Amino acid sequence: MLPKTQLMGVTPGRGAWLYVVDGPQVGRDYRLGETTTIGRDAADCDVILSDPKLSAQHARIRKEGDEFILYDLASKNGTFVNENRVQRQILADNDIIVVGTTKLIFKVTPKL
């Protein structure tokens, strides 16, 4: 498990990213935008994972105010946060997200 994210000086706004800890892209990280789609489809996804258990468009993370909210996009194999299957979930720092066989850690800078 990674340690809590800490600010090291001034940070411009609240940012978030996903870090792949298990699966085909292990070791990669992905910076999240206002809306980030996760899946296999390179034409329609921001986070493209070569995981055969993923739907073309599997899940989406949207920044809504100061929160990042994960939505399952009616995926065949489901979306899990901290081992619970979810349709919609507000994310917190160090949440474990599993899509297909890929495990990601959600990281976010603290609220100022």
N, C-alpha and C positions, 0 to 999 in steps of 0.2 A: 504494500500500500504506500502510496506517495504521501509526503507530509502536506499539511494544510498550506494553501497558497498564501504567501505573505508579500506585502508591498515593500519595495526597496527604493524609496524615494517617491517622487510624484509620478502618477500614472494617468494618462489622458483618457478618462472614462473607464467604464467597466468592460472588460474583455473576457472572452472565454475560448476554450479550445478542447479538443478531444485528443487523448493520447491512447494509441493502440497498444494494449498489453498482451493480447493473444489473438492469433489469426494471421491471415496471409500478409497483412501490412504491419506486423509487429514492429514497434519502435518508431513508427511515423506519428506525427501530430498534425492536427488540422485546426486552423484558426476558424472560429465561427463568426459569421456575419449576422445581419439582422434576421435573415432566414437562411437556414442551411439544410439542404436535403441530402440524406444518406441513402445509398443504394449501389446497384451494379451499373446502372445506365449512365455512361459517360456524357451523353447529350443533355440529360436532365438533372444530374446530381452534382452537388458541390464536393461531397466526400464520397469518392468512388472506391469501393472495396471489392476486390476480386474473390468474393466469398460465394460459392454456389448456393448456399442456403439463404441468401438475401434476395428480396424482391428487387425488381428494376428500380423502383422508388419505394424504399422500405420505411423510412421514418424522416421526420422533419423536426428541427429545433428552431424555435422562433424567440427572438428577444422581445419581450412585452414589458415595457417599463424597465424596472431593474431586475426582472426575472427572466430566466431562460426556461422555456417550456418545451418538452419533448412530446411529439405526437406520433403515434403509430399510423401508418398510411394503409391500413387494411392489409398488412403483410400476411403472407401465408404462415410463416413460422413465428410470428410475434416479436414484440419488443419488450425487453426486460430491464428493469432498474432495480438494483440491489436484490436480485433474484425474484422479483415480483413482476408478473406480466402486466403491462400497462397499455392504456389507450392514450392517456394524457397524464403527464407528470411534470411538476415543477422540479427543476434540477438544483442540487446543492453541490458545493465543492466536494470532490472525491466520490461522487456517485459512480457506481459501476453500471455501465450500460452494455447489454448483450444483444446483438443483432446477428442472426444466423449463428455462425460459430466464432464470430469476432467479438472480443471483449475490449471495451474502451473505458477509460476513466475520464469523467467530465471535470475540468478544472476551470475555475472562475476567479477573477481578482475580487477581493473583498469590497463590500459597499463602503464608500468613503463617508 
